[in-house]
């Protein structure tokens, strides 16, 4: 996995993604990874946001601690819920698809064809997919937070004796640059690892189609382990 990252980083440093052929693949990957899941992100964020806002408002109002609603919501949504949920959605949609696609390219000798044509695999296959994941992660997480925090209030938050202006003020007072940095950092690291694992497991397939589901299961286990590891590291430090 590390050597794939090094090769891809080297290709990115040479700005090879500006090549017309590579750029076309990049745009297509961004559309699949970042644009197509928007409907699912919207629905998921609205449901989770509604439940989270409703429960936290109910608890804090009953305890007379409504002033802390912004702090609790920002920490829960930006630090934990949004990056993890969006990463899992990307894993299930794009992670599995990328692993399977690369594995089939390997089995069907498409990778060998690229080598024979002297087209670097890191530039044409790895780089567009990794960049798409790195772009999709933070963008979808930001969308998730906005939809969850505001949509959640308008869906169930209105049931409580509060107004939107006060709710918005509490959020703005609570959010800090470090909160946004954690959201973006987690999203970039997690989705980057998802893509690297998918590429590495896909390239590890040799010649049989029966290897694909095995590599897929192994990849998913490795991804879940890495997500938990990243979560622990962020919480500890």
N, C-alpha and C positions, 0 to 999 in steps of 0.2 A: 504493500500500500504506500509505503514511504517513497519508493522509487517512482511510482506513478505521480505522486505529488511533486517530486523534484522535476520530472520531465515536463509536467504541465506548467509548473511555475516558470520554468525556463522558456517554454513556448510563449507564455503570457508576457514575459519580460521582453521578448522580441517583437511584441505586438502583432503576432501572427493572426490574431482574431480579426484584424482589419482586412485580411485577405478576403476577397469576395466570396469564395467557396466556403471558407470557414465561417465567415460572418452570416451567410445564409443558414448554415446549420445552427449557429448560435441563436439567431432570431427564432428559428423553429423550436429549439429546445426551450427558450424563454417562454414562448407561447404555450407549450405543453406543460411546463413546470410551474409557471407563475400566473398565467392568465386563465387557463382552463379550470383550475381549482377554485376560482373566486366564488362561484356559486356555493360550493360546498363550504368554503371558509365563511361566507356570509351566514349561512344557515347555522353552522356549528357555533360561530361566535355569538349569534343572536340568542341561541338556546342557552349556552353556557353563561353568557353575560347576564341574561335575564335571571337565571337561577342564582348566580353569585351576588348580583346587586340586591335582589329581593331578600336573600338570606342574611347578608351582612347588614343591610339597612334595618331589618327586623330585629336582629340581635343588638346592634349598637343603639338603636332608638330605645329599646326596652331597658338598656343599661344606662341610658342617659349620656352616652358617649358618641353622639352623632358627629361631633366635630372631628372625630378620627376616621370617618368613613373614607376620605380621600386617601389617607395613608394606607389603610388596609386594602382598598381596591387596587391602588397603584402597585403595591407590592405583590399582591396575589396575581394580578393580570400580567404586568410587565415582567416580573421576575420568574414566574412559574407557568401559569396557564397558557399564555399566548405562545411562547417559544416551543414548549413541549407539544402542545396540540398541533401547531402548524408543522412541526418536524415530523410528527407521526403521520399526518395527512400526506406530506411529501414522501415519506417512506413508503406508504401503502400505494400511492399513485405512481410517483416517478422513480422511486428507488427500485422497486420490483421491475418496472418497465425497463429501466436502464440496464440493470443486471441481465435481464433476459435478452434484450437487444444486443448487447455486447457479446453475450455467450453465443447467440445465433450467428453473429458476424464471425466469430472465431470458428464455429463448427462449419459454416458454409464457405470457409476459406477467404472471406472478404478481407480479413486482416492481412492474410498473406498477399492478397492482390494489392493492397495498399503498399506493402513493403516492396513488392516487385516493381511498382510504379514510382517508388522512391517518394511516397507521400507519408510524412511522419504521422504515426498513429496518435502521438501525443497532441499534435496540432489539430488534426481533423476529427478525432473521436473523443479524446479525453477533455481537451480544453473547452469546447463549446458546452459540454454537459456540466463540467464543474462550475463554469461561470454562471450558467443558468441556475444551478442550485444555490450558489452564493448570492445571486440577485433575488431569487424567489424567497429564500428564507426570511430575511429581514423585511422585505416588502409585504409579504403575506402576514407576518407577525404584527406589523404596524397596522395593517388593515383590520386584523383580528381585534386588536386593542380598541381601535376607534369604534368599530361596530359593537363590540361587547360592552364597552363602558357607556356609550350613548344609546345604542339600541336597547341594551338591558334596562336602562332607566325608563325609556318610553314604553317598554313592553310590560314590565311588572313594577318598576320603581314608583310609578304614579299612584300605586295603591297605598303608599305611605304618605304621611302628612308633611311633605316637603315640596319645594319648588325647584325647577330645573336650574335657575340662576344660582341658588345656594349650593346645589349639588355640583355644578360646574366650578364654582369658586373653590370648593373643597378639593376637587381634583387638581386644579391648577396650582393651588398652594402646596399640595403634597408632592407633585411630580418634580423630580430633579434631573439634572443632566446624567447623573450616575444611573438612574433608573432606565433611561433610554439607552445608555451605553451597555448596560447588562442585557437588555432585551436584544439589541443588535448583535452584541458579542456572542450570546448564547445561540442565536439563530444562525449566524454565520458559521460558527464552529460546528454545531450539530449537523446542519445541512451539508457542509463541506465534508464531514466525516461520512455521512450517508452516501454521498456520491463516490467518494474514494473507495469505500467498501464495495459498492455496487460494481465499480469498474474493475477492481482487483478480483472479485469473485467471478465476474463475467469472463475476464481474461484467463482465469485458472481452468476453465473448461477446455478439454482436449479435443475429443472427436465424437462423443456420443451425446445424443439428445437426452438420454436418461440422466446425464450429469447435471442438467439445468435445474431441476427441482431440488436436487441435493445441495447445489451451490446456493440456491435461493434461500433454503432453510438456514444454511450455515451463515449466509450474509445477514439475514434478519436477526439471528441470535447475536451476531457480532455487533450489529447496529444498536440493538436494545442495550447491550452491555456498555457500549461507548456512550450512549445517551445518559445512562445512569451515572457513569463515571464523570461525565462533564457536569451533570447536575450536582453531584457530591462535591466536586472541586469548587464550583461557584458558591455553594452554600458554606463550605469550610473557609474559603478565603474571601 
